[in-house]
Amino acid sequence: MTNHRTKREVSANRAAVIAQKATVVRRYTYEGASMAALCRDYGVGIGWLRRQFDAWDVPRRPRGRTAYAA
């Protein structure tokens, strides 16, 4: 089942990710959250999140890898 969002919802979701950049990056980098999980939580697309991480210079993990053990 697909979840269709309006342009306004997509824009609001993307703005929320940008506003919460530190939290999103921390969850991915240190807490081991997957990009897919972040996309579900914030309601954004995986391609868009990948481009944001690239713009923010966040190194991406290889597929299937979790964050490094602390």
Backbone as CSV, one residue per row, in Angstrom:
resi,resn,N_x,N_y,N_z,CA_x,CA_y,CA_z,C_x,C_y,C_z
1,MET,0.844,-1.171,0.000,0.000,0.000,0.000,0.894,1.240,0.000
2,THR,0.630,2.148,-0.880,1.439,3.357,-0.951,0.805,4.462,-0.125
3,ASN,1.642,5.351,0.299,1.178,6.484,1.094,1.421,7.747,0.272
4,HIS,0.396,8.240,-0.361,0.533,9.431,-1.192,0.421,10.681,-0.325
5,ARG,1.378,11.575,-0.501,1.400,12.819,0.265,1.214,13.991,-0.684
6,THR,0.630,15.054,-0.160,0.485,16.262,-0.962,1.831,16.970,-1.032
7,LYS,1.956,17.895,-1.973,3.197,18.667,-2.079,3.469,19.426,-0.790
8,ARG,2.421,19.911,-0.169,2.567,20.652,1.090,3.110,19.730,2.190
9,GLU,2.600,18.504,2.259,3.082,17.553,3.266,4.539,17.184,3.018
10,VAL,4.879,16.950,1.760,6.261,16.619,1.411,7.182,17.768,1.804
11,SER,6.800,18.986,1.482,7.615,20.159,1.833,7.764,20.295,3.341
12,ALA,6.681,20.082,4.074,6.729,20.184,5.535,7.620,19.097,6.122
13,ASN,7.529,17.884,5.597,8.362,16.789,6.098,9.838,17.056,5.829
14,ARG,10.144,17.544,4.643,11.537,17.858,4.310,12.060,18.989,5.188
15,ALA,11.234,19.994,5.419,11.646,21.105,6.285,11.913,20.614,7.700
16,ALA,11.126,19.657,8.169,11.329,19.106,9.515,12.666,18.382,9.604
17,VAL,13.025,17.638,8.567,14.321,16.946,8.560,15.451,17.965,8.602
18,ILE,15.348,19.003,7.796,16.392,20.029,7.759,16.488,20.735,9.107
19,ALA,15.346,21.034,9.715,15.340,21.709,11.020,15.927,20.820,12.112
20,GLN,15.792,19.505,11.947,16.283,18.562,12.955,17.543,17.838,12.473
21,LYS,18.328,18.524,11.682,19.528,17.938,11.078,20.399,17.228,12.104
22,ALA,20.693,17.861,13.210,21.585,17.268,14.210,21.024,15.945,14.732
23,THR,19.737,15.905,14.972,19.103,14.687,15.473,19.129,13.589,14.418
24,VAL,18.812,13.941,13.190,18.801,12.964,12.099,20.197,12.380,11.905
25,VAL,21.201,13.236,11.862,22.579,12.780,11.668,23.034,11.933,12.853
26,ARG,22.694,12.346,14.064,23.073,11.561,15.253,22.441,10.173,15.211
27,ARG,21.163,10.114,14.894,20.474,8.818,14.846,21.120,7.894,13.820
28,TYR,21.503,8.432,12.686,22.111,7.624,11.634,23.548,7.245,11.989
29,THR,24.330,8.227,12.399,25.758,8.023,12.609,26.077,7.269,13.891
30,TYR,25.453,7.653,14.990,25.826,7.095,16.287,24.852,6.064,16.838
31,GLU,23.569,6.178,16.482,22.578,5.251,17.027,22.272,4.095,16.087
32,GLY,22.790,4.157,14.871,22.642,3.047,13.939,21.321,2.970,13.205
33,ALA,20.525,4.032,13.239,19.254,4.027,12.503,19.543,3.917,11.007
34,SER,18.756,3.137,10.317,18.938,3.007,8.871,18.307,4.201,8.162
35,MET,18.744,4.421,6.941,18.124,5.488,6.151,16.649,5.186,5.943
36,ALA,16.326,3.924,5.717,14.922,3.543,5.509,14.083,3.873,6.740
37,ALA,14.631,3.607,7.927,13.898,3.910,9.163,13.709,5.417,9.319
38,LEU,14.741,6.178,9.016,14.628,7.634,9.101,13.584,8.149,8.111
39,CYS,13.572,7.584,6.913,12.578,7.994,5.910,11.167,7.706,6.397
40,ARG,10.963,6.542,6.993,9.635,6.215,7.528,9.257,7.169,8.648
41,ASP,10.198,7.423,9.552,9.911,8.281,10.708,9.583,9.715,10.307
42,TYR,10.288,10.224,9.297,10.113,11.619,8.907,9.225,11.808,7.681
43,GLY,8.852,10.719,7.026,7.966,10.822,5.870,8.608,11.444,4.648
44,VAL,9.879,11.108,4.420,10.588,11.614,3.240,11.062,10.433,2.402
45,GLY,11.452,10.712,1.175,11.933,9.670,0.276,13.408,9.382,0.484
46,ILE,13.792,8.148,0.174,15.179,7.720,0.362,16.136,8.506,-0.538
47,GLY,15.743,8.778,-1.770,16.609,9.541,-2.674,16.869,10.941,-2.156
48,TRP,15.820,11.570,-1.646,15.968,12.921,-1.104,16.883,12.903,0.117
49,LEU,16.699,11.912,0.997,17.537,11.848,2.199,18.994,11.583,1.833
50,ARG,19.231,10.731,0.853,20.612,10.494,0.395,21.247,11.797,-0.088
51,ARG,20.506,12.555,-0.872,21.049,13.836,-1.371,21.315,14.808,-0.225
52,GLN,20.452,14.827,0.780,20.682,15.696,1.940,21.950,15.273,2.669
53,PHE,22.114,13.971,2.887,23.321,13.493,3.562,24.561,13.882,2.763
54,ASP,24.498,13.761,1.455,25.626,14.174,0.614,25.889,15.670,0.765
55,ALA,24.847,16.475,0.760,24.991,17.928,0.913,25.549,18.280,2.287
56,TRP,25.204,17.483,3.292,25.677,17.719,4.661,27.020,17.039,4.920
57,ASP,27.593,16.388,3.921,28.862,15.653,4.050,28.804,14.575,5.129
58,VAL,27.678,13.886,5.208,27.529,12.769,6.142,27.944,11.505,5.399
59,PRO,28.988,10.817,5.881,29.404,9.593,5.187,28.333,8.512,5.318
60,ARG,28.025,7.880,4.196,27.017,6.820,4.210,27.673,5.480,4.500
61,ARG,26.962,4.654,5.246,27.431,3.303,5.541,27.107,2.391,4.367
62,PRO,27.897,1.318,4.228,27.512,0.306,3.234,26.167,-0.305,3.629
63,ARG,25.439,-0.811,2.679,24.135,-1.413,2.965,24.277,-2.515,4.006
64,GLY,23.334,-2.526,4.935,23.307,-3.571,5.952,24.231,-3.341,7.129
65,ARG,24.922,-2.227,7.158,25.848,-1.942,8.259,25.198,-1.028,9.275
66,THR,25.443,-1.302,10.552,24.958,-0.424,11.611,26.095,0.477,12.048
67,ALA,25.796,1.380,12.948,26.820,2.304,13.442,27.912,1.520,14.157
68,TYR,29.066,2.114,14.217,30.186,1.493,14.912,29.878,1.364,16.390
69,ALA,30.330,0.279,16.972,30.106,0.068,18.408,30.874,1.119,19.191
70,ALA,30.216,1.668,20.186,30.844,2.724,20.992,31.699,2.133,22.082
